[in-house]
């Protein structure tokens, strides 16, 4: 059996980064401020997590103008979408096995 902690790397599986991935998977893309509001994180904490996800190619970022000021928008990358989809599949398998009487 592939263990939950051995199947996904530490970048992806850290709690806050997994929350970022979940939001981006659901929403498609969000601004820095949208993520900050949704996750109730400080600027510094969120920036650190986002930069790690960008560096490891789970998330992409771009700058754009909005209402006369610049903002950074983040979206899940193809690698991020694939990895998150694999994670959901893994969870579905674990739920199914548990409902069928346990895991072996």
Secondary structure, 3 states (H helix, E strand, C coil): CCCHHHHCCHHHHCHHHHHHHHHHHHHCEEEHHHHHHHHCCCHHHHHHHHHHHHHCCCEEEEEEEECCEEEEEEEECHHHHHHHHHHHHHHHHHHHHHHCCCCC
